[in-house]
Amino acid sequence: MAEKSNQQAILAFKLALDIENVLNIKKILETKILDTKVEFTLKELLEFTKKEFHEVIIDMSKEVANEASGVNAIKIQEFVHY
């Protein structure tokens, strides 16, 4: 009877270790999945920000070019009137 109790205790201990290992693996996987989601979200955000930044630069360049062409047109008109 004592031998059967020892075997049951050993099995219960092994089962407890297996459960603990599974829970540790679950935590690791959850962390990895969360890290991957955060990394993916950051990449998406950075791509969006990069596109927006490029659009702002292009818009500013167009404005500067339009202003410069307007200034040049005024200078030409002033030059023609003299």
Protein Blocks (a to p, Z undefined) as FASTA:
>chain_A
ZZmmmmmmmmmmmmmmmmmmmmmmmmmmmmmmmmmmmmmmmmmmmmmmmmmmmmmmmmmm
mmmmmmmmmmmmmmmmmmmmZZ
